[in-house]
Amino acid sequence: MKRVINIFVLCAISIMFCFHVSSTSVNFRQVKNDIKNIISDIRREYKNINSDTNLIVIEKDFTGLSTEGGILFSYYDETILRKSVLRFYGEMGKRVDEYYFKDGKLIFLFKKEFFYNQPIYIEDGFEIEKTEENRFYFHEEKLIMWLDNEHELRDVHDEVSGKLASELIVDANAILDFK
């Protein structure tokens, strides 16, 4: 009798475990599909913003953050900021950050950095030695996907990503507040 009870308990635990694994994988698939749909929506919004020829562009000097200064281009739909392009210039390179907004929140950030082979003040000129690109996708001010320079997915849940995401949100909010 004791053996029958043990077998019954073991079978019940096995069935419960299988059900738990099955429901967990369904939840994981659902989250993955949700993120895929959000990324698709962000990409669609990116295309819409970049194809909108009616956006009002305001250019402002952005000094003090790099050796050679910077420029901020803000693209508005009426009074709503849709996109900002921040260009930093330095002696050994430049960086271009493109911020995309929806409903006053950052949804996408494209960072491209150019590295020169020598300082810009050398008379015989300079050449771009290499470039690096990073793409950051956000939803509700949370980093949901990061494609690095190698087009590899980075872990958005590790400590480095969390810290970087917080800094990027702070920067984006500063741009939203910059008048």
LINQUI-V810336 format. One record per residue. SS is DSSP state (@ for helix, = for strand, . for the rest). Layout:
ss=SS
ss=SS
This chain:
ss=.
ss=@
ss=@
ss=@
ss=@
ss=@
ss=@
ss=@
ss=@
ss=@
ss=@
ss=@
ss=@
ss=@
ss=@
ss=@
ss=@
ss=@
ss=@
ss=@
ss=@
ss=@
ss=@
ss=@
ss=@
ss=@
ss=@
ss=@
ss=@
ss=@
ss=@
ss=@
ss=@
ss=@
ss=@
ss=@
ss=@
ss=@
ss=@
ss=@
ss=@
ss=@
ss=@
ss=@
ss=@
ss=@
ss=@
ss=@
ss=@
ss=@
ss=@
ss=.
ss=.
ss=.
ss=.
ss==
ss==
ss==
ss==
ss==
ss==
ss=.
ss=.
ss=.
ss=.
ss=.
ss=.
ss=.
ss=.
ss==
ss==
ss==
ss==
ss==
ss==
ss==
ss==
ss=.
ss=.
ss==
ss==
ss==
ss==
ss==
ss==
ss==
ss==
ss==
ss==
ss==
ss=.
ss=.
ss==
ss==
ss==
ss==
ss==
ss==
ss==
ss==
ss==
ss==
ss=.
ss=.
ss==
ss==
ss==
ss==
ss==
ss==
ss==
ss==
ss==
ss==
ss==
ss==
ss=.
ss=.
ss=.
ss=.
ss=.
ss=.
ss=.
ss=.
ss=.
ss=.
ss=.
ss==
ss==
ss==
ss==
ss==
ss==
ss==
ss==
ss==
ss==
ss==
ss==
ss=.
ss=.
ss==
ss==
ss==
ss==
ss==
ss==
ss=.
ss=.
ss=.
ss=.
ss=.
ss==
ss=.
ss=.
ss=.
ss=.
ss=.
ss=@
ss=@
ss=@
ss=@
ss=@
ss=@
ss=@
ss=@
ss=@
ss=@
ss=@
ss=@
ss=@
ss=@
ss=@
ss=@
ss=@
ss=@
ss=@
ss=.
ss=.
